[in-house]
Amino acid sequence: MNSAARNMIILTATLIAFVLAAAVAQGAFQYVAPALSDRTIGNTDASTYFLIFAVGILYFAAASTVPRWLRTTAPVVWLLLPIAVVYLIAIFGQPGAYRCNPAYVAGCGVIRAPFVVGAIGAVIGYAAFGRRARSSRGAAV
């Protein structure tokens, strides 16, 4: 297996696991605090904001740990690739009537927020801890 396929498998598994973990965290938030999760803030409910927060934290954690398993010279690009691909599929795969139309959905910001927050979390996590994790792996091998 070449390194590109290996990196893509690792990152796809990470993306799926952390998005599912964020959804479980949102469900737990709705179960623990139903009155708070149903409260509308701006134009969406509080549990959606909790989901966005959970995605950011989990991608920060992923960017702090996953680079040690990647075989590449630019791991931050690999960290952002699955986020960008899923974002493009989500935006362009929507029916035309629902594409960022505030009459049908909460708004473009709520649709884009998990991807943007995830990407920012990944970049900050890699900048803070990912380089150190890769350099410590290189010294041990």
Buried (B, 14 or more C-beta within 10 A) or exposed (E): EEEEEBBBEBBBEBBEEBBEBBEEBBEEBBEEBEEEBEEEEEEBBBBBBBBBBBBBBBBBBBBBEBBBBBEBEEBBEBBBBBBEBBBEEEBEEBEEEEBBEEEEBBBEBBBBBBBBBBBEBBBBBBEEBBEEBBEEEEEEE
